[in-house]
Amino acid sequence: MTDTPQPDGTDPVTPSRRDRLRPLELIAFSLVLAVFAALVVLLVTRNWTLTGIAAGVAFIVSVMMVALVGLGKEPSAADRKAREDLQGPDDGTHYH
């Protein structure tokens, strides 16, 4: 693969530490919900198989809901600016 050339005078985009850890926070939130669901099912039924199924279902459903909520939010001004930059090439030959 070849790297796309960077326009002169700009640095490549590097996400902040908070931006890089954001997906881990969302997965951890889903994991906490799954553990809570598993504890409730375990305390009510005392069945380990049903507890595992409930934990798995709760984890998958919570990951899907977090992803859908994230997709539905309003894009920030930086996102809008980045999308505008991708609409056309700089000099007619290179996209940036």
N, C-alpha and C positions, 0 to 999 in steps of 0.2 A: 504494500500500500504506500502511496505517496502522501506526504503532508501537503495540505493546502497552504499556499504562501500567505504569510501575514502581511497586511498593509504596513507600510513604513511608519515607524513611530508608535506602534501599538504593541502592547504585551498580550500574550495569550490569556484567555480568561481562566483564572484560578479561583475555585469556590472557597469560601471561608470555611473554617473548621465547623462552625454551626451548620452550614449548608451540607457539609459532607456527613455529619452525624445525624441529620434529620431523618433519613430512612431507618436508622437503627432505633431512634426514639419511637417511631411509629410501629416497628416490629415489636419492640419491648412492650408498648401499650397493648398490642394485640395478644402478646404472650401473657401479660397480667390478667387480661379478661379471660383467656383460656384456662389459666390456673384457677381463677375464681369459679368458673363454671364447673371445672373438674372437682373442686372441693365441695361445692353444693351437691353435685350428683353423688359423690362418694359418701357424704354424710347422710344422704337420704336413702340410697339403695345398697350401699356396701358391696357394690359389684364393680370390679376393676375393669372389666371389659367395657361396660357401659360408660364408666368414667373416662376411659381413653377415647371412646367415640365422641363423647360430649366435648372433651377438650379439643380434639381435632376439628370438630365442626365449629366450635366457638372461635378457634384461632382463624380458620379460613374465612368465616363470615366477617369477623372483625377486620381482617386485612382487606377484604373486598370493600367494606363500608368506608374504611379510612381512605382507600384509594379513590373511591367514587366521590367522597366529600372533597378530597384534594383536587380532583379534576373539575369540580363545579365552582371553584372559587374564582374571583375576578383576577385577571393577570395584573401584575404590577407594572409600573411605568417602565422599569428596566426591561421587562419581558416584551412589552409593546415595542420599545425602541429596537430591541434585538430582532424582532420579527420584521420590522420595517427595513432593517439593514439587509435582511435575507431576501427581500423581494427582487432585487436586481443586482447585476454585477457592478463593480467599481468602475472599470474602464471599458466595459463591454466584453471582457474575456474572462475575468476572474471574479468569482463570488467570494465574499468575505464573511 
